[in-house]
Amino acid sequence: MLARFVKLGRPQLSLGLLLCMLTLNVGCSKYRTAPVSGVITLDDQPLVDATVTFSPLEAVEGENPTSTGRTDSSGKYVLKLMTDNSNGAILGKHTVRIARNIESTSDIMTKEEERQSYLPPYDFSFEVVSGDNQANFNLESKGGRR
């Protein structure tokens, strides 16, 4: 059996790669999403190592796809969709939750761990729109800095 090779030019090769990527849905989400990043502060200081969660107020295709991010040493975070790890959050209004990440040595938190994990009450929401979204939040302690 004799195999025959066809030499592909750049246009055919580019079209082939594009069709492959569309078929495999590489780097894409089944939801309409947009990039979301921002800075979380507590009393105007970066909130380090906290988890930020955006939960849509309305279900999409019967699902409620949340997005999460983790703050770095400067309080910055970037959201990723939990369902497929794609960047951003789905378009629309979201409830925002922020929680400190505390390492614990047991299943029950000590008083010190509870104190470290405390965040003042807040009520944040955010609407994700097409294009880049900057969502910055500042938590404030009632009596000032903790």
ZINORSUL-V581448 format. One record per pair of residues at least 12 apart in sequence whose C-alpha atoms are under 8 Angstrom apart, sorted by sequence separation. I is the first residue (numbers start at 1). J is the second residue. If there is no record, write none. Layout:
<<I:J> <I:J>>
This chain:
<<54:66> <55:67> <67:79> <68:80> <53:66> <54:67> <67:80> <68:81> <124:137> <53:67> <54:68> <67:81> <68:82> <102:116> <53:68> <66:81> <67:82> <102:117> <52:68> <53:69> <65:81> <66:82> <101:117> <51:68> <52:69> <65:82> <66:83> <100:117> <122:139> <51:69> <52:70> <65:83> <99:117> <100:118> <51:70> <52:71> <100:119> <120:139> <50:70> <51:71> <99:119> <119:139> <120:140> <49:70> <50:71> <67:88> <120:141> <49:71> <67:89> <119:141> <120:142> <48:71> <49:72> <66:89> <47:71> <48:72> <49:73> <48:73> <52:77> <65:90> <47:73> <48:74> <49:75> <46:73> <47:74> <48:75> <52:79> <96:123> <97:124> <46:74> <47:75> <96:124> <46:75> <95:124> <96:125> <46:76> <95:125> <96:126> <40:71> <94:125> <95:126> <39:71> <93:125> <94:126> <93:126> <94:127> <41:75> <56:90> <93:127> <94:128> <39:74> <40:75> <54:89> <57:92> <58:93> <92:127> <93:128> <39:75> <40:76> <56:92> <57:93> <91:127> <92:128> <39:76> <40:77> <56:93> <57:94> <91:128> <92:129> <38:76> <39:77> <56:94> <57:95> <90:128> <91:129> <37:76> <38:77> <55:94> <56:95> <89:128> <91:130> <37:77> <38:78> <54:94> <55:95> <37:78> <54:95> <55:96> <36:78> <37:79> <54:96> <35:78> <36:79> <53:96> <54:97> <35:79> <52:96> <53:97> <52:97> <53:98> <52:98> <51:98> <52:99> <50:98> <51:99> <50:99> <51:100> <50:100> <51:101> <36:87> <37:88> <49:100> <50:101> <35:87> <36:88> <49:101> <34:87> <35:88> <36:89> <33:87> <34:88> <35:89> <29:84> <33:88> <34:89> <33:89> <34:90> <29:86> <33:90> <34:91> <28:86> <32:90> <33:91> <27:86> <31:90> <32:91> <36:128> <34:128> <44:138> <34:129> <43:138> <44:139> <34:130> <35:131> <36:132> <37:133> <38:134> <39:135> <40:136> <41:137> <42:138> <43:139> <44:140> <33:130> <34:131> <35:132> <36:133> <37:134> <38:135> <39:136> <40:137> <41:138> <42:139> <43:140> <34:132> <35:133> <36:134> <37:135> <38:136> <39:137> <40:138> <41:139> <42:140> <43:141> <34:133> <36:135> <37:136> <38:137> <40:139> <42:141> <43:144> <43:145>>
